[in-house]
Amino acid sequence: MTELPTRILGDGVSVPVLGFGTYPLRGDDGVRAIASALEVGYRLIDSAVNYRNEREVAEAIRASGVDRGDVFVQTKVPGRDHRSAKHSITTSLQVMGLEYLDSVLIHWPNPSQESYVRAWEGLVEAKEAGLVRSIGVSNFTPTYLDEIIAATGVTPASNQIEMHPAFPQVEQRAADAERGIVTQAWSPIGRGAAFDAEPVVTAARAHDVTPAQVVLRWHLHLGSLPLPKSADPERQRGNLEVLGFDLSEAEVDAITALGRPDGRLFGADPDVHEEM
Ligand SMILES: NC(=O)c1ccc[n+]([C@@H]2O[C@H](COP(=O)([O-])OP(=O)(O)OC[C@H]3O[C@@H](n4cnc5c(N)ncnc54)[C@H](OP(=O)(O)O)[C@@H]3O)[C@@H](O)[C@H]2O)c1
């Protein structure tokens, strides 16, 4: 089993350097896939109310035999719950049968609702009440980050954003780092989109690893925390084995240079995307 090192978030909470994405794993197959991820060594499991798999995540932890205390369990508050975020977190805890969550994020800012500050206040209250150890956001641009920080004096520990070689998020990562926020990467391997790109293929050959491993190592080199999803135990294992080699600065830069302004895979611009 691969054991991953951890890093410390701005709020002092320790988190594995790489986690497991669970969308769209559901039902018995979902439980099996998430339990397998825990068995091969993942210790950060990323869920969300909107993935409708919080029950499966909790069941998989129990089925895996891994101590609940050794797993960093993360979920997200959906747009429809912005104005009742603390209640949303209580409901997640009930669904999962857990006493606390390790991390809760606001899933999307949904700016037209004008409720992300209220949602952040709810997360702060939930943390103060001991329901969650670490709080953060997802898909927040610098403008939204600064608004919630100014309103509460509390800086998110994490910001989970779309990030892969076609969309390396250079400016947003710098903005997160300036504020002491760890960037988590969703769709970290771009669902395979970058596997044929020349710098990725060349680095994979040079280090005798897979394109997925190159892309995940690129994330670690840049300091982002990738959350690859795979339902396949062998790919799950491979996606964890990314510490036995390193990329040169030139290899990292060549992969980052694949970025394009229109590189988002899903057209999900946080300023216009609304996810309820
Ligand atoms: N915060 C947000 O708004 C947001 C949005 C989207 C996603 N997320 C989170 O981010 C996680 C990951 O994102 P994602 O699932 O969109 O994309 P991803 O992890 O970049 O890619 C997953 C896809 O790549 C395949 N794959 C995984 N490892 C592979 C490998 N080594 N070789 C070849 N193919 C491989 C998987 O197929 P198999 O399963 O068949 O291996 C799956 O189809 C999600 O599960 C979710 O937790 C968050």
The ligand as an SDF file (V2000), in Angstrom:
LIG
                    3D

 48 52  0  0  0  0  0  0  0  0999 V2000
  -15.5830   21.2670   -7.0500 N   0  0  0  0  0  0  0  0  0  0  0  0
  -16.1020   21.0430   -8.2330 C   0  0  0  0  0  0  0  0  0  0  0  0
  -16.8420   21.8730   -8.7710 O   0  0  0  0  0  0  0  0  0  0  0  0
  -15.7780   19.7640   -8.9440 C   0  0  0  0  0  0  0  0  0  0  0  0
  -16.1420   19.5690  -10.2890 C   0  0  0  0  0  0  0  0  0  0  0  0
  -15.7840   18.3720  -10.9020 C   0  0  0  0  0  0  0  0  0  0  0  0
  -15.1010   17.3860  -10.1840 C   0  0  0  0  0  0  0  0  0  0  0  0
  -14.7820   17.5810   -8.8620 N   0  0  0  0  0  0  0  0  0  0  0  0
  -14.0500   16.5480   -8.0630 C   0  0  0  0  0  0  0  0  0  0  0  0
  -12.8400   16.2350   -8.7300 O   0  0  0  0  0  0  0  0  0  0  0  0
  -12.7710   14.8200   -8.9230 C   0  0  0  0  0  0  0  0  0  0  0  0
  -11.9510   14.4650  -10.1290 C   0  0  0  0  0  0  0  0  0  0  0  0
  -12.4360   15.1090  -11.2940 O   0  0  0  0  0  0  0  0  0  0  0  0
  -12.9810   14.3150  -12.5710 P   0  0  0  0  0  0  0  0  0  0  0  0
  -13.5150   13.0020  -12.1510 O   0  0  0  0  0  0  0  0  0  0  0  0
  -13.8360   15.2500  -13.3050 O   0  0  0  0  0  0  0  0  0  0  0  0
  -11.6910   14.1450  -13.5000 O   0  0  0  0  0  0  0  0  0  0  0  0
  -10.2770   13.3740  -13.4390 P   0  0  0  0  0  0  0  0  0  0  0  0
   -9.9960   12.8330  -12.1020 O   0  0  0  0  0  0  0  0  0  0  0  0
   -9.3080   14.3080  -14.0810 O   0  0  0  0  0  0  0  0  0  0  0  0
  -10.5040   12.1910  -14.4790 O   0  0  0  0  0  0  0  0  0  0  0  0
  -11.3230   11.0890  -14.1780 C   0  0  0  0  0  0  0  0  0  0  0  0
  -11.4710   10.2580  -15.4580 C   0  0  0  0  0  0  0  0  0  0  0  0
  -10.1820    9.8090  -15.8970 O   0  0  0  0  0  0  0  0  0  0  0  0
  -10.1540    8.3670  -15.8910 C   0  0  0  0  0  0  0  0  0  0  0  0
   -8.8730    7.9780  -15.3130 N   0  0  0  0  0  0  0  0  0  0  0  0
   -8.5000    8.0860  -14.0070 C   0  0  0  0  0  0  0  0  0  0  0  0
   -7.2250    7.6650  -13.8500 N   0  0  0  0  0  0  0  0  0  0  0  0
   -6.7830    7.2970  -15.0750 C   0  0  0  0  0  0  0  0  0  0  0  0
   -5.5540    6.7790  -15.5360 C   0  0  0  0  0  0  0  0  0  0  0  0
   -4.5250    6.5720  -14.7150 N   0  0  0  0  0  0  0  0  0  0  0  0
   -5.4420    6.5110  -16.8670 N   0  0  0  0  0  0  0  0  0  0  0  0
   -6.4750    6.7290  -17.7080 C   0  0  0  0  0  0  0  0  0  0  0  0
   -7.6750    7.2160  -17.3180 N   0  0  0  0  0  0  0  0  0  0  0  0
   -7.8260    7.4970  -16.0030 C   0  0  0  0  0  0  0  0  0  0  0  0
  -11.3300    7.9130  -15.0590 C   0  0  0  0  0  0  0  0  0  0  0  0
  -11.8670    6.7140  -15.5750 O   0  0  0  0  0  0  0  0  0  0  0  0
  -11.9640    5.3590  -14.6780 P   0  0  0  0  0  0  0  0  0  0  0  0
  -12.8480    5.6810  -13.5070 O   0  0  0  0  0  0  0  0  0  0  0  0
  -12.5700    4.3710  -15.6260 O   0  0  0  0  0  0  0  0  0  0  0  0
  -10.5530    5.0110  -14.2810 O   0  0  0  0  0  0  0  0  0  0  0  0
  -12.3260    9.0510  -15.2740 C   0  0  0  0  0  0  0  0  0  0  0  0
  -13.0490    8.8690  -16.4650 O   0  0  0  0  0  0  0  0  0  0  0  0
  -14.2380   14.4060   -9.0000 C   0  0  0  0  0  0  0  0  0  0  0  0
  -14.4050   13.0200   -8.8250 O   0  0  0  0  0  0  0  0  0  0  0  0
  -14.8130   15.2380   -7.8890 C   0  0  0  0  0  0  0  0  0  0  0  0
  -14.5120   14.6560   -6.6260 O   0  0  0  0  0  0  0  0  0  0  0  0
  -15.1040   18.7480   -8.2440 C   0  0  0  0  0  0  0  0  0  0  0  0
  1  2  1  0
  2  3  2  0
  2  4  1  0
  4  5  1  0
  4 48  2  0
  5  6  2  0
  6  7  1  0
  7  8  2  0
  8  9  1  0
  8 48  1  0
  9 10  1  0
  9 46  1  0
 10 11  1  0
 11 12  1  0
 11 44  1  0
 12 13  1  0
 13 14  1  0
 14 15  2  0
 14 16  1  0
 14 17  1  0
 17 18  1  0
 18 19  2  0
 18 20  1  0
 18 21  1  0
 21 22  1  0
 22 23  1  0
 23 24  1  0
 23 42  1  0
 24 25  1  0
 25 26  1  0
 25 36  1  0
 26 27  1  0
 26 35  1  0
 27 28  2  0
 28 29  1  0
 29 30  1  0
 29 35  2  0
 30 31  1  0
 30 32  2  0
 32 33  1  0
 33 34  2  0
 34 35  1  0
 36 37  1  0
 36 42  1  0
 37 38  1  0
 38 39  2  0
 38 40  1  0
 38 41  1  0
 42 43  1  0
 44 45  1  0
 44 46  1  0
 46 47  1  0
M  CHG  2   8   1  16  -1
M  END
$$$$
